[in-house]
Amino acid sequence: MSDSWNYTESPVLYPLDTGRLRRVIETAAQQASWGRPMQAGQGLGIAAHYSFVSYVAAVVEVAVSAKGKLSILRVELG
């Protein structure tokens, strides 16, 4: 990795903590009730990122209509 991956913050002081990232993902999933039954045409997606010495995750609940129109129903952040 280049020296700029941590946005000039010291990787010694602020190393990537995969355990912390996992807890952020688990928190977002729990808040969104990940694993619950869903209606046909609905689903959940999850994304996580480490940037600027911060850990973030989001779960997005979506629905697709019979005509293929995508709607965002809910977003939970962790």
N, C-alpha and C positions, 0 to 999 in steps of 0.2 A: 504494500500500500504506500501511497505517497504520504508526505508529511501533512497534507491538507485534509485528510479524511475526517479528522475530528474538529474541523473548523478552528484551527489554531489553538485549541485546548490541548493540554498535555495528555497524551495517551497513558502516561504513567499515573497521573492523578485521576483521569477519567477513562479507564479502559472500558471496552465493550463488555457488558455484563449480560450474558445470554440468560441467566437465571432471572434477572430483573425483567428482561424483554418477555420471557415466558409468563411471568406473573402479570404483566400488563395485558398480554393476550388473553390469559385466563380470566382476568377481571372483566374485560370487554365482553368476552363470550358469556360469562355468567350474567352480566347485566342485560344481555340480549336474549337470555334463556336459550342458549345454543343447545341443539339436540331435541328441541320440542317438536311435536308433530306440526306439520304445516299443510295448508291447503294446496291442491294441485295448482301449478303455475306460480308458486311462491318459493322463495329460497333465501338463504343467508350467505353472505360473503364476508371474509375477514381479511384485513391487511394490517401489517405492523411495520414500524420503521424506527430507526435510531438516527437522530439528527440533532445537531446543535446541543449535544450532551443531554438529550431528552429522549424518552421512550414513549411512543404513542401507538395506539391500536384503535381500529374502528371496525364495527360490525354493521353491515348495511343489510336491511331487510328489503327485498324487492319482490315485485309481482310482474308477471308478463300476461297481458291480455290475450284473448283468442286471436286478435289481429296482430299480435307481436309487439304491442306498445309496452315499453318498460316503465314502471313506476317505482319510485323510491318511497317506501312506506315508513321507514324508521332508520335512524342512525344512532348507535351507541358508541361512545368513546371510552377508552380505558387508559 
